[in-house]
Amino acid sequence: MPASNPSGDVPVRSKRADAQRNRQTLLSTAAEVFVDSGVDAPIREIAARAGVGMGTIYRHFPTRADLVVAVYRHQVEACAEAGPSLLADADSPFEALRGWADLFVDFLVTKHGLANALQSDSGGFDTLHAYFLDRLVPVCGELLDAAAEAGEIRADVHAYEVMRGIGNLCAGHDSDPRYDPRRLVGLLLDGLRRPQPS
């Protein structure tokens, strides 16, 4: 419990830390709702799942576009930070790559509808796309390099190509309930593997 000063006030630093934690919780919850229901999901659904009032969400994110952009950035950072963690913890670099691809698919599903949510600011969308590439292409490249060095995948695979391929496989997921992008992404990754000697 944070120490209070003689007047009984909670220190400003503690309030800021709490506010930052609350914001991160809201972003994680909104990302889950967007994966399940799309970026047009009702704000009340996000509030209910996060266990907060709608006013709390609007205090942090005055417009839907603000929320969508914040979720987008939050997920980019989560994907970027997950790469090294997965490499350190997974049984093999290829399994780390597979785990990262799952996170990337979640991100791409959330990203769907972003352009519509930002329709009044196409320049903002371009800025976000550049940010996405700057943060994630090197992480994907590190995972691919590790898997290639371990002899698990072919060595001529480029991060941008893999990410673009995963993105293309995720594009049609919402128009056909029979379409499972995760299965196809799994097949794509399996296609990168080097044949193992028998």
Rosetta constraint file for C-alpha pairs under 8 A:
AtomPair CA 2 CA 10 HARMONIC 6.79 0.50
AtomPair CA 2 CA 11 HARMONIC 7.55 0.50
AtomPair CA 2 CA 14 HARMONIC 6.76 0.50
AtomPair CA 3 CA 10 HARMONIC 6.82 0.50
AtomPair CA 3 CA 11 HARMONIC 7.38 0.50
AtomPair CA 4 CA 8 HARMONIC 5.23 0.50
AtomPair CA 4 CA 9 HARMONIC 5.41 0.50
AtomPair CA 4 CA 10 HARMONIC 4.84 0.50
AtomPair CA 4 CA 11 HARMONIC 6.24 0.50
AtomPair CA 5 CA 9 HARMONIC 5.81 0.50
AtomPair CA 5 CA 10 HARMONIC 6.93 0.50
AtomPair CA 5 CA 11 HARMONIC 7.18 0.50
AtomPair CA 10 CA 14 HARMONIC 6.75 0.50
AtomPair CA 10 CA 15 HARMONIC 6.93 0.50
AtomPair CA 11 CA 15 HARMONIC 6.59 0.50
AtomPair CA 12 CA 16 HARMONIC 6.20 0.50
AtomPair CA 13 CA 17 HARMONIC 6.19 0.50
AtomPair CA 14 CA 18 HARMONIC 6.16 0.50
AtomPair CA 15 CA 19 HARMONIC 6.08 0.50
AtomPair CA 16 CA 20 HARMONIC 6.08 0.50
AtomPair CA 17 CA 21 HARMONIC 6.17 0.50
AtomPair CA 18 CA 22 HARMONIC 6.11 0.50
AtomPair CA 19 CA 23 HARMONIC 6.11 0.50
AtomPair CA 20 CA 24 HARMONIC 6.20 0.50
AtomPair CA 21 CA 25 HARMONIC 6.17 0.50
AtomPair CA 22 CA 26 HARMONIC 6.19 0.50
AtomPair CA 23 CA 27 HARMONIC 6.20 0.50
AtomPair CA 23 CA 60 HARMONIC 7.12 0.50
AtomPair CA 24 CA 28 HARMONIC 6.17 0.50
AtomPair CA 25 CA 29 HARMONIC 6.11 0.50
AtomPair CA 25 CA 50 HARMONIC 7.31 0.50
AtomPair CA 26 CA 30 HARMONIC 5.95 0.50
AtomPair CA 26 CA 46 HARMONIC 7.82 0.50
AtomPair CA 26 CA 50 HARMONIC 6.30 0.50
AtomPair CA 26 CA 57 HARMONIC 7.45 0.50
AtomPair CA 27 CA 31 HARMONIC 6.06 0.50
AtomPair CA 27 CA 67 HARMONIC 7.83 0.50
AtomPair CA 27 CA 70 HARMONIC 7.10 0.50
AtomPair CA 27 CA 71 HARMONIC 5.41 0.50
AtomPair CA 27 CA 74 HARMONIC 6.86 0.50
AtomPair CA 28 CA 32 HARMONIC 6.41 0.50
AtomPair CA 28 CA 71 HARMONIC 7.48 0.50
AtomPair CA 28 CA 74 HARMONIC 7.85 0.50
AtomPair CA 29 CA 33 HARMONIC 6.31 0.50
AtomPair CA 29 CA 46 HARMONIC 6.50 0.50
AtomPair CA 29 CA 49 HARMONIC 6.87 0.50
AtomPair CA 29 CA 50 HARMONIC 5.98 0.50
AtomPair CA 30 CA 34 HARMONIC 6.03 0.50
AtomPair CA 30 CA 46 HARMONIC 5.57 0.50
AtomPair CA 30 CA 71 HARMONIC 6.95 0.50
AtomPair CA 31 CA 35 HARMONIC 6.18 0.50
AtomPair CA 31 CA 71 HARMONIC 6.02 0.50
AtomPair CA 31 CA 75 HARMONIC 7.70 0.50
AtomPair CA 31 CA 110 HARMONIC 6.57 0.50
AtomPair CA 32 CA 36 HARMONIC 6.30 0.50
AtomPair CA 33 CA 37 HARMONIC 5.72 0.50
AtomPair CA 33 CA 38 HARMONIC 7.08 0.50
AtomPair CA 33 CA 41 HARMONIC 7.04 0.50
AtomPair CA 33 CA 45 HARMONIC 7.55 0.50
AtomPair CA 33 CA 46 HARMONIC 6.36 0.50
AtomPair CA 34 CA 38 HARMONIC 4.22 0.50
AtomPair CA 34 CA 39 HARMONIC 4.95 0.50
AtomPair CA 34 CA 40 HARMONIC 7.66 0.50
AtomPair CA 34 CA 41 HARMONIC 6.57 0.50
AtomPair CA 34 CA 109 HARMONIC 7.86 0.50
AtomPair CA 34 CA 110 HARMONIC 5.40 0.50
AtomPair CA 35 CA 106 HARMONIC 6.62 0.50
AtomPair CA 35 CA 109 HARMONIC 5.78 0.50
AtomPair CA 35 CA 110 HARMONIC 5.11 0.50
AtomPair CA 37 CA 41 HARMONIC 5.53 0.50
AtomPair CA 38 CA 109 HARMONIC 7.84 0.50
AtomPair CA 38 CA 110 HARMONIC 6.59 0.50
AtomPair CA 38 CA 112 HARMONIC 7.34 0.50
AtomPair CA 38 CA 113 HARMONIC 7.28 0.50
AtomPair CA 39 CA 68 HARMONIC 7.01 0.50
AtomPair CA 39 CA 110 HARMONIC 6.87 0.50
AtomPair CA 39 CA 112 HARMONIC 7.45 0.50
AtomPair CA 39 CA 113 HARMONIC 6.10 0.50
AtomPair CA 39 CA 114 HARMONIC 7.23 0.50
AtomPair CA 39 CA 117 HARMONIC 7.57 0.50
AtomPair CA 40 CA 113 HARMONIC 7.95 0.50
AtomPair CA 41 CA 45 HARMONIC 6.95 0.50
AtomPair CA 41 CA 46 HARMONIC 7.84 0.50
AtomPair CA 42 CA 46 HARMONIC 7.01 0.50
AtomPair CA 43 CA 47 HARMONIC 6.23 0.50
AtomPair CA 43 CA 54 HARMONIC 6.98 0.50
AtomPair CA 43 CA 57 HARMONIC 7.98 0.50
AtomPair CA 44 CA 48 HARMONIC 5.95 0.50
AtomPair CA 44 CA 54 HARMONIC 6.14 0.50
AtomPair CA 45 CA 49 HARMONIC 6.19 0.50
AtomPair CA 46 CA 50 HARMONIC 6.06 0.50
AtomPair CA 47 CA 51 HARMONIC 5.93 0.50
AtomPair CA 47 CA 52 HARMONIC 5.13 0.50
AtomPair CA 47 CA 53 HARMONIC 5.74 0.50
AtomPair CA 47 CA 54 HARMONIC 5.54 0.50
AtomPair CA 47 CA 57 HARMONIC 6.97 0.50
AtomPair CA 48 CA 52 HARMONIC 6.33 0.50
AtomPair CA 48 CA 53 HARMONIC 7.41 0.50
AtomPair CA 52 CA 56 HARMONIC 6.48 0.50
AtomPair CA 52 CA 57 HARMONIC 7.79 0.50
AtomPair CA 53 CA 57 HARMONIC 7.14 0.50
AtomPair CA 54 CA 58 HARMONIC 6.37 0.50
AtomPair CA 55 CA 59 HARMONIC 5.97 0.50
AtomPair CA 56 CA 60 HARMONIC 6.55 0.50
AtomPair CA 57 CA 61 HARMONIC 5.83 0.50
AtomPair CA 57 CA 62 HARMONIC 7.67 0.50
AtomPair CA 58 CA 62 HARMONIC 4.59 0.50
AtomPair CA 58 CA 63 HARMONIC 7.02 0.50
AtomPair CA 61 CA 66 HARMONIC 5.36 0.50
AtomPair CA 61 CA 67 HARMONIC 5.30 0.50
AtomPair CA 62 CA 66 HARMONIC 6.59 0.50
AtomPair CA 62 CA 67 HARMONIC 7.82 0.50
AtomPair CA 63 CA 67 HARMONIC 6.56 0.50
AtomPair CA 64 CA 68 HARMONIC 6.11 0.50
AtomPair CA 64 CA 117 HARMONIC 7.26 0.50
AtomPair CA 65 CA 69 HARMONIC 6.03 0.50
AtomPair CA 65 CA 117 HARMONIC 5.55 0.50
AtomPair CA 65 CA 118 HARMONIC 5.84 0.50
AtomPair CA 66 CA 70 HARMONIC 6.14 0.50
AtomPair CA 67 CA 71 HARMONIC 6.11 0.50
AtomPair CA 68 CA 72 HARMONIC 6.09 0.50
AtomPair CA 68 CA 114 HARMONIC 6.97 0.50
AtomPair CA 68 CA 117 HARMONIC 7.29 0.50
AtomPair CA 69 CA 73 HARMONIC 6.23 0.50
AtomPair CA 69 CA 114 HARMONIC 7.88 0.50
AtomPair CA 70 CA 74 HARMONIC 5.98 0.50
AtomPair CA 71 CA 75 HARMONIC 6.07 0.50
AtomPair CA 72 CA 76 HARMONIC 6.21 0.50
AtomPair CA 72 CA 107 HARMONIC 7.66 0.50
AtomPair CA 72 CA 110 HARMONIC 7.59 0.50
AtomPair CA 72 CA 111 HARMONIC 6.70 0.50
AtomPair CA 73 CA 77 HARMONIC 6.21 0.50
AtomPair CA 73 CA 128 HARMONIC 7.89 0.50
AtomPair CA 74 CA 78 HARMONIC 6.20 0.50
AtomPair CA 75 CA 79 HARMONIC 6.05 0.50
AtomPair CA 75 CA 107 HARMONIC 6.15 0.50
AtomPair CA 76 CA 80 HARMONIC 6.11 0.50
AtomPair CA 76 CA 107 HARMONIC 7.47 0.50
AtomPair CA 76 CA 132 HARMONIC 6.30 0.50
AtomPair CA 76 CA 135 HARMONIC 7.19 0.50
AtomPair CA 76 CA 136 HARMONIC 7.18 0.50
AtomPair CA 77 CA 81 HARMONIC 6.03 0.50
AtomPair CA 77 CA 135 HARMONIC 7.62 0.50
AtomPair CA 78 CA 82 HARMONIC 5.97 0.50
AtomPair CA 79 CA 83 HARMONIC 6.64 0.50
AtomPair CA 79 CA 100 HARMONIC 7.16 0.50
AtomPair CA 79 CA 103 HARMONIC 6.44 0.50
AtomPair CA 79 CA 104 HARMONIC 6.63 0.50
AtomPair CA 79 CA 136 HARMONIC 7.21 0.50
AtomPair CA 80 CA 135 HARMONIC 6.28 0.50
AtomPair CA 80 CA 136 HARMONIC 5.73 0.50
AtomPair CA 80 CA 139 HARMONIC 6.07 0.50
AtomPair CA 81 CA 85 HARMONIC 6.97 0.50
AtomPair CA 82 CA 86 HARMONIC 5.91 0.50
AtomPair CA 82 CA 100 HARMONIC 6.98 0.50
AtomPair CA 83 CA 87 HARMONIC 6.28 0.50
AtomPair CA 83 CA 96 HARMONIC 7.47 0.50
AtomPair CA 83 CA 97 HARMONIC 7.94 0.50
AtomPair CA 83 CA 100 HARMONIC 6.34 0.50
AtomPair CA 83 CA 139 HARMONIC 5.93 0.50
AtomPair CA 83 CA 140 HARMONIC 7.40 0.50
AtomPair CA 83 CA 142 HARMONIC 7.99 0.50
AtomPair CA 83 CA 143 HARMONIC 6.96 0.50
AtomPair CA 84 CA 88 HARMONIC 6.21 0.50
AtomPair CA 84 CA 139 HARMONIC 7.81 0.50
AtomPair CA 85 CA 89 HARMONIC 6.17 0.50
AtomPair CA 86 CA 90 HARMONIC 5.47 0.50
AtomPair CA 86 CA 96 HARMONIC 4.96 0.50
AtomPair CA 86 CA 97 HARMONIC 7.87 0.50
AtomPair CA 86 CA 99 HARMONIC 7.21 0.50
AtomPair CA 86 CA 100 HARMONIC 7.28 0.50
AtomPair CA 87 CA 92 HARMONIC 7.45 0.50
AtomPair CA 87 CA 93 HARMONIC 5.86 0.50
AtomPair CA 87 CA 96 HARMONIC 5.28 0.50
AtomPair CA 87 CA 97 HARMONIC 7.93 0.50
AtomPair CA 87 CA 143 HARMONIC 7.17 0.50
AtomPair CA 89 CA 96 HARMONIC 7.86 0.50
AtomPair CA 90 CA 95 HARMONIC 6.05 0.50
AtomPair CA 90 CA 96 HARMONIC 5.32 0.50
AtomPair CA 91 CA 95 HARMONIC 6.45 0.50
AtomPair CA 91 CA 96 HARMONIC 7.60 0.50
AtomPair CA 92 CA 96 HARMONIC 6.35 0.50
AtomPair CA 92 CA 147 HARMONIC 7.71 0.50
AtomPair CA 93 CA 97 HARMONIC 6.16 0.50
AtomPair CA 93 CA 143 HARMONIC 6.57 0.50
AtomPair CA 93 CA 144 HARMONIC 7.91 0.50
AtomPair CA 93 CA 146 HARMONIC 5.76 0.50
AtomPair CA 93 CA 147 HARMONIC 4.75 0.50
AtomPair CA 93 CA 150 HARMONIC 7.29 0.50
AtomPair CA 93 CA 152 HARMONIC 7.89 0.50
AtomPair CA 94 CA 98 HARMONIC 6.17 0.50
AtomPair CA 94 CA 143 HARMONIC 7.74 0.50
AtomPair CA 94 CA 144 HARMONIC 7.90 0.50
AtomPair CA 94 CA 147 HARMONIC 5.28 0.50
AtomPair CA 94 CA 152 HARMONIC 6.50 0.50
AtomPair CA 94 CA 153 HARMONIC 7.66 0.50
AtomPair CA 95 CA 99 HARMONIC 6.13 0.50
AtomPair CA 96 CA 100 HARMONIC 6.12 0.50
AtomPair CA 96 CA 143 HARMONIC 7.15 0.50
AtomPair CA 97 CA 101 HARMONIC 6.08 0.50
AtomPair CA 97 CA 140 HARMONIC 7.75 0.50
AtomPair CA 97 CA 143 HARMONIC 5.69 0.50
AtomPair CA 97 CA 144 HARMONIC 7.05 0.50
AtomPair CA 97 CA 147 HARMONIC 7.75 0.50
AtomPair CA 98 CA 102 HARMONIC 6.45 0.50
AtomPair CA 98 CA 186 HARMONIC 7.54 0.50
AtomPair CA 98 CA 189 HARMONIC 7.32 0.50
AtomPair CA 99 CA 103 HARMONIC 6.67 0.50
AtomPair CA 100 CA 104 HARMONIC 6.17 0.50
AtomPair CA 101 CA 105 HARMONIC 6.11 0.50
AtomPair CA 101 CA 166 HARMONIC 8.00 0.50
AtomPair CA 101 CA 185 HARMONIC 7.75 0.50
AtomPair CA 102 CA 106 HARMONIC 6.44 0.50
AtomPair CA 102 CA 182 HARMONIC 7.26 0.50
AtomPair CA 103 CA 107 HARMONIC 6.28 0.50
AtomPair CA 104 CA 108 HARMONIC 6.16 0.50
AtomPair CA 105 CA 109 HARMONIC 6.17 0.50
AtomPair CA 105 CA 166 HARMONIC 7.37 0.50
AtomPair CA 105 CA 167 HARMONIC 7.72 0.50
AtomPair CA 105 CA 170 HARMONIC 6.99 0.50
AtomPair CA 105 CA 181 HARMONIC 7.96 0.50
AtomPair CA 105 CA 182 HARMONIC 7.23 0.50
AtomPair CA 106 CA 110 HARMONIC 6.34 0.50
AtomPair CA 107 CA 111 HARMONIC 6.07 0.50
AtomPair CA 108 CA 112 HARMONIC 6.37 0.50
AtomPair CA 108 CA 167 HARMONIC 6.74 0.50
AtomPair CA 108 CA 170 HARMONIC 6.96 0.50
AtomPair CA 109 CA 170 HARMONIC 7.05 0.50
AtomPair CA 110 CA 114 HARMONIC 8.00 0.50
AtomPair CA 113 CA 117 HARMONIC 6.27 0.50
AtomPair CA 114 CA 118 HARMONIC 6.21 0.50
AtomPair CA 114 CA 125 HARMONIC 7.87 0.50
AtomPair CA 115 CA 119 HARMONIC 5.77 0.50
AtomPair CA 115 CA 122 HARMONIC 7.36 0.50
AtomPair CA 115 CA 125 HARMONIC 6.59 0.50
AtomPair CA 118 CA 122 HARMONIC 6.59 0.50
AtomPair CA 118 CA 124 HARMONIC 7.48 0.50
AtomPair CA 118 CA 125 HARMONIC 6.84 0.50
AtomPair CA 121 CA 125 HARMONIC 6.81 0.50
AtomPair CA 122 CA 126 HARMONIC 6.46 0.50
AtomPair CA 123 CA 127 HARMONIC 6.33 0.50
AtomPair CA 124 CA 128 HARMONIC 6.26 0.50
AtomPair CA 125 CA 129 HARMONIC 6.19 0.50
AtomPair CA 126 CA 130 HARMONIC 6.32 0.50
AtomPair CA 127 CA 131 HARMONIC 6.27 0.50
AtomPair CA 128 CA 132 HARMONIC 6.09 0.50
AtomPair CA 129 CA 133 HARMONIC 6.34 0.50
AtomPair CA 130 CA 134 HARMONIC 6.11 0.50
AtomPair CA 131 CA 135 HARMONIC 6.16 0.50
AtomPair CA 132 CA 136 HARMONIC 5.95 0.50
AtomPair CA 133 CA 137 HARMONIC 5.45 0.50
AtomPair CA 134 CA 138 HARMONIC 7.26 0.50
AtomPair CA 135 CA 139 HARMONIC 7.16 0.50
AtomPair CA 136 CA 140 HARMONIC 6.18 0.50
AtomPair CA 137 CA 141 HARMONIC 6.04 0.50
AtomPair CA 137 CA 159 HARMONIC 5.81 0.50
AtomPair CA 137 CA 160 HARMONIC 6.09 0.50
AtomPair CA 137 CA 163 HARMONIC 7.71 0.50
AtomPair CA 138 CA 142 HARMONIC 6.14 0.50
AtomPair CA 138 CA 159 HARMONIC 7.48 0.50
AtomPair CA 139 CA 143 HARMONIC 6.45 0.50
AtomPair CA 140 CA 144 HARMONIC 6.19 0.50
AtomPair CA 140 CA 159 HARMONIC 5.45 0.50
AtomPair CA 140 CA 163 HARMONIC 7.78 0.50
AtomPair CA 141 CA 145 HARMONIC 5.98 0.50
AtomPair CA 141 CA 158 HARMONIC 6.89 0.50
AtomPair CA 141 CA 159 HARMONIC 4.83 0.50
AtomPair CA 142 CA 146 HARMONIC 6.17 0.50
AtomPair CA 143 CA 147 HARMONIC 6.26 0.50
AtomPair CA 144 CA 148 HARMONIC 6.06 0.50
AtomPair CA 144 CA 153 HARMONIC 7.81 0.50
AtomPair CA 144 CA 157 HARMONIC 7.29 0.50
AtomPair CA 144 CA 158 HARMONIC 7.76 0.50
AtomPair CA 144 CA 159 HARMONIC 7.07 0.50
AtomPair CA 145 CA 149 HARMONIC 6.02 0.50
AtomPair CA 145 CA 155 HARMONIC 7.54 0.50
AtomPair CA 146 CA 150 HARMONIC 6.20 0.50
AtomPair CA 147 CA 151 HARMONIC 6.40 0.50
AtomPair CA 147 CA 152 HARMONIC 5.31 0.50
AtomPair CA 147 CA 153 HARMONIC 5.82 0.50
AtomPair CA 148 CA 152 HARMONIC 5.68 0.50
AtomPair CA 148 CA 153 HARMONIC 4.91 0.50
AtomPair CA 148 CA 154 HARMONIC 5.86 0.50
AtomPair CA 148 CA 155 HARMONIC 5.18 0.50
AtomPair CA 149 CA 155 HARMONIC 7.81 0.50
AtomPair CA 151 CA 194 HARMONIC 7.11 0.50
AtomPair CA 152 CA 193 HARMONIC 5.70 0.50
AtomPair CA 152 CA 194 HARMONIC 5.79 0.50
AtomPair CA 153 CA 192 HARMONIC 5.31 0.50
AtomPair CA 153 CA 193 HARMONIC 4.04 0.50
AtomPair CA 153 CA 194 HARMONIC 4.78 0.50
AtomPair CA 154 CA 192 HARMONIC 6.06 0.50
AtomPair CA 154 CA 193 HARMONIC 6.14 0.50
AtomPair CA 154 CA 194 HARMONIC 5.40 0.50
AtomPair CA 157 CA 161 HARMONIC 7.49 0.50
AtomPair CA 157 CA 162 HARMONIC 7.47 0.50
AtomPair CA 157 CA 192 HARMONIC 7.68 0.50
AtomPair CA 158 CA 162 HARMONIC 6.46 0.50
AtomPair CA 159 CA 163 HARMONIC 6.12 0.50
AtomPair CA 160 CA 164 HARMONIC 5.93 0.50
AtomPair CA 161 CA 165 HARMONIC 6.01 0.50
AtomPair CA 162 CA 166 HARMONIC 6.16 0.50
AtomPair CA 163 CA 167 HARMONIC 6.06 0.50
AtomPair CA 164 CA 168 HARMONIC 6.16 0.50
AtomPair CA 165 CA 169 HARMONIC 6.28 0.50
AtomPair CA 166 CA 170 HARMONIC 6.30 0.50
AtomPair CA 166 CA 185 HARMONIC 6.00 0.50
AtomPair CA 166 CA 188 HARMONIC 7.93 0.50
AtomPair CA 167 CA 171 HARMONIC 6.31 0.50
AtomPair CA 168 CA 172 HARMONIC 8.00 0.50
AtomPair CA 169 CA 181 HARMONIC 5.75 0.50
AtomPair CA 169 CA 184 HARMONIC 6.82 0.50
AtomPair CA 169 CA 185 HARMONIC 6.80 0.50
AtomPair CA 170 CA 181 HARMONIC 5.23 0.50
AtomPair CA 170 CA 182 HARMONIC 8.00 0.50
AtomPair CA 172 CA 176 HARMONIC 7.12 0.50
AtomPair CA 172 CA 179 HARMONIC 7.49 0.50
AtomPair CA 173 CA 177 HARMONIC 7.16 0.50
AtomPair CA 173 CA 179 HARMONIC 5.67 0.50
AtomPair CA 173 CA 180 HARMONIC 6.57 0.50
AtomPair CA 173 CA 181 HARMONIC 6.30 0.50
AtomPair CA 180 CA 184 HARMONIC 6.78 0.50
AtomPair CA 181 CA 185 HARMONIC 6.00 0.50
AtomPair CA 182 CA 186 HARMONIC 6.10 0.50
AtomPair CA 183 CA 187 HARMONIC 6.37 0.50
AtomPair CA 184 CA 188 HARMONIC 6.18 0.50
AtomPair CA 185 CA 189 HARMONIC 6.22 0.50
AtomPair CA 186 CA 190 HARMONIC 6.12 0.50
AtomPair CA 187 CA 191 HARMONIC 6.15 0.50
AtomPair CA 188 CA 192 HARMONIC 6.85 0.50
AtomPair CA 189 CA 193 HARMONIC 7.09 0.50
